[in-house]
Amino acid sequence: MKLHPKLAMAAGLGVIALTGTGLSRLQSLQHLGPPGVRVIPQTVRQEDGTVLGTNSVTLPEKILDYESKEQPIAKVVADWLPKDTTYAQRVYQAPDRFWIQANVVLMGTDRTSIHKPEYCLAGQGFRTERVEQRLIRIADPPAYDLPVQRMTLSREAQSPDGTRIRQGALYVFWFVADHQLTADHSERMWWMARDLITRGVLQRWAYVSCFAVCPPGREEEAYARVCDWIASAAPHFQLTKGPAAAGSRTSHPAGD
């Protein structure tokens, strides 16, 4: 039996109205969860000196033998992400000039602050060679294994003398919220939807990343150094911990 066109339209409009009412009701009941990283009063600026915010995440000034310098946020990033996004960005350099750029992007009420890393990396000309799920042992008692995603990258770059060279790089990242850790973007999205529906909580996720350039063929050496940095730095800014871990390995493939 076919519905009269006007009746079908009325039913459709009714469903839309009910859905809108339900979503509006859900939004009115939800509240923003606490962050899983330490937030402090600190002015954050854009490249041109514009103040983006008065809060930041407590990335340490010195870790191991790395000195660091706070970096302004690129205008293209600030223009693209929501206005209630909280930023932290530092470049750490060791005595041998090996450097790591550490970034934290913390969402507010607008969940679009957190995005897939592939977008930014492709925009910088990097090609993804390999993606792996890894675990990094954080010794901060109780010791736990931090899940991270490791991306091995490469691109063609220009050397100071003008010749074209191949450049290797590593990008290591994870997501953290109040009592939640994951390196999987889809899992984070699922947990966020689940918490909204079942508890009325919009979890305030942070996206933490480390980027390091290295000569081709030395990716494992660079990754080991990034792991050491993360193992030492994470307890300074991250509040959420994973389940207590057994054993003493520092870094290994997820699932081992």
C-alpha positions in Angstrom: 0.0 0.0 0.0 1.5 3.4 -1.1 1.3 6.5 1.1 -0.3 9.6 -0.4 2.5 12.0 -1.4 1.2 14.6 1.1 1.0 12.1 3.9 4.5 10.8 3.1 5.9 14.3 3.2 4.2 15.0 6.5 5.6 11.8 8.0 9.1 12.8 6.8 8.8 16.2 8.2 7.6 14.7 11.5 10.7 12.5 11.7 13.0 15.4 11.0 11.3 17.5 13.7 11.5 14.6 16.2 15.2 14.0 15.4 16.0 17.7 15.7 14.1 17.9 19.1 16.0 14.8 20.3 19.4 16.2 19.3 18.6 19.5 20.8 17.5 17.8 24.1 20.7 15.7 24.0 22.9 18.8 23.5 21.2 20.6 26.4 21.8 17.7 28.7 25.5 17.1 27.8 28.5 18.6 29.6 32.1 18.9 28.7 34.4 16.4 30.4 37.7 17.3 32.0 40.9 17.1 29.8 43.3 14.2 30.2 46.2 16.6 30.0 47.4 19.4 32.3 46.2 22.9 31.2 47.8 26.0 32.6 47.3 29.8 32.1 49.7 30.7 29.3 49.4 33.0 26.3 49.5 31.2 22.9 50.2 33.2 19.8 49.9 32.9 16.1 52.8 33.4 13.7 51.8 37.1 13.2 51.7 37.7 17.0 47.9 37.4 17.3 46.8 36.0 20.6 45.0 32.7 20.0 44.3 31.8 23.6 45.3 32.3 27.3 45.6 28.6 28.2 48.0 26.0 27.0 49.2 22.4 27.8 52.2 22.0 30.0 54.8 20.7 27.6 58.1 20.8 29.6 60.9 23.2 28.7 63.6 20.6 29.1 63.5 16.8 28.8 66.6 14.5 28.9 69.3 16.4 27.1 66.8 18.3 24.9 66.5 22.1 25.1 63.3 23.5 23.7 61.7 26.6 22.3 58.0 27.4 22.2 56.6 27.7 18.6 53.8 30.0 17.4 50.8 28.3 15.7 50.6 28.5 11.9 47.9 30.8 10.7 46.5 28.2 8.4 46.0 25.9 11.4 44.5 28.6 13.5 42.1 29.6 10.7 41.1 26.0 10.1 40.4 24.8 13.6 37.6 26.0 15.9 38.1 29.1 18.0 37.8 27.2 21.3 40.8 24.9 20.5 43.7 24.9 23.0 47.3 24.6 21.6 50.8 23.7 22.7 53.8 23.5 20.4 57.5 23.2 21.1 60.6 22.1 19.2 63.1 20.1 21.2 66.7 19.9 20.1 69.5 17.6 21.4 73.2 18.5 21.4 73.7 16.6 18.2 71.0 18.8 16.5 68.4 16.0 16.3 65.1 17.6 16.9 61.5 16.7 17.7 58.5 18.9 17.2 55.8 18.2 19.9 52.2 19.3 19.4 49.1 19.1 21.5 45.7 20.1 20.1 43.0 20.1 22.8 39.3 20.4 21.8 36.7 22.5 23.5 33.0 22.1 22.8 33.6 21.8 19.1 34.7 18.3 18.3 36.2 19.2 14.9 39.4 20.4 16.6 40.7 16.8 16.3 41.3 15.5 12.8 43.2 12.7 11.0 46.9 13.4 10.7 47.1 12.4 7.0 45.6 15.7 5.9 48.4 17.9 7.3 51.2 15.5 6.3 50.1 15.2 2.7 49.9 19.0 2.6 53.6 19.2 3.5 54.5 16.8 0.7 55.0 13.7 2.8 54.1 10.2 1.5 53.2 7.6 4.1 55.4 4.5 3.7 54.2 2.5 6.7 51.7 2.8 9.5 52.0 0.7 12.7 50.4 0.5 16.1 53.0 0.5 18.9 53.2 0.6 22.6 55.6 2.8 24.6 56.3 2.0 28.2 55.7 4.9 30.5 57.6 4.2 33.8 55.7 6.9 35.8 54.3 4.7 38.6 52.3 2.7 38.1 54.1 1.9 34.8 51.7 1.5 31.8 51.9 1.0 28.0 50.9 4.0 26.0 49.3 3.1 22.7 50.7 5.2 19.8 50.5 5.1 16.0 53.8 5.4 14.2 53.8 6.7 10.6 57.0 6.3 8.6 57.2 9.0 6.0 59.3 10.2 3.1 59.3 13.1 0.6 61.5 14.7 -2.0 63.2 17.9 -0.7 65.7 20.5 -1.8 69.1 20.7 -0.2 70.9 24.0 0.5 72.9 23.6 -2.7 69.7 23.1 -4.8 69.9 19.4 -5.4 66.9 17.2 -4.9 67.2 14.7 -2.0 65.0 12.1 -0.3 64.0 13.0 3.2 62.8 10.5 5.8 60.5 11.4 8.8 58.5 9.9 11.6 55.2 11.0 12.9 54.0 9.4 16.2 50.7 10.3 17.8 47.9 9.3 20.2 44.6 10.6 21.6 43.9 11.2 25.3 40.8 12.2 27.3 39.8 11.8 30.9 40.7 8.2 31.8 40.8 7.2 28.1 43.8 6.5 25.8 43.8 5.3 22.2 45.9 5.7 19.0 42.9 4.8 16.8 40.9 7.7 15.3 37.8 5.5 14.7 37.9 4.1 18.3 38.1 7.7 19.6 35.1 8.7 17.6 33.1 5.6 18.8 34.0 6.3 22.4 33.0 10.0 22.1 29.6 9.0 20.6 29.1 6.4 23.3 29.8 8.8 26.1 27.6 11.4 24.7 24.6 9.0 24.4 25.1 7.0 27.6 26.5 9.6 30.0 25.8 13.0 28.4 29.5 13.7 28.5 31.4 15.3 25.6 34.9 14.0 26.3 37.5 16.7 25.9 40.0 14.9 23.7 43.6 16.0 23.1 45.6 15.0 20.1 49.3 14.6 21.0 51.9 14.2 18.2 55.7 14.1 17.7 57.4 14.8 14.4 61.1 14.1 13.6 63.1 14.3 10.3 65.8 11.7 9.8 68.1 10.5 6.9 66.6 7.6 4.9 67.4 4.3 6.5 67.8 5.6 10.0 64.1 5.6 10.9 64.5 3.0 13.6 67.2 5.0 15.3 65.0 8.1 15.2 62.0 6.2 16.5 64.0 5.0 19.5 64.9 8.6 20.3 61.3 9.7 19.9 60.2 6.9 22.2 62.7 7.9 24.9 61.4 11.5 24.7 57.8 10.5 25.0 58.5 8.1 27.9 60.2 11.0 29.8 57.9 13.8 28.7 54.4 12.3 29.0 54.2 12.2 32.8 54.8 16.0 32.8 51.7 16.9 30.8 49.5 13.8 30.7 47.0 13.1 33.5 45.5 9.9 32.1 47.3 6.6 32.5 46.7 3.2 31.0 46.3 -0.1 32.9 49.3 -1.1 35.0 51.7 -3.1 32.8 53.9 -6.1 33.5 57.4 -6.6 32.2 60.0 -4.0 31.4 60.1 -3.4 27.6 60.2 0.2 26.6 58.7 0.0 23.1 57.3 -2.8 21.1 54.6 -3.5 18.4 51.1 -3.5 19.7 49.8 -7.0 20.3 53.2 -8.5 21.2 
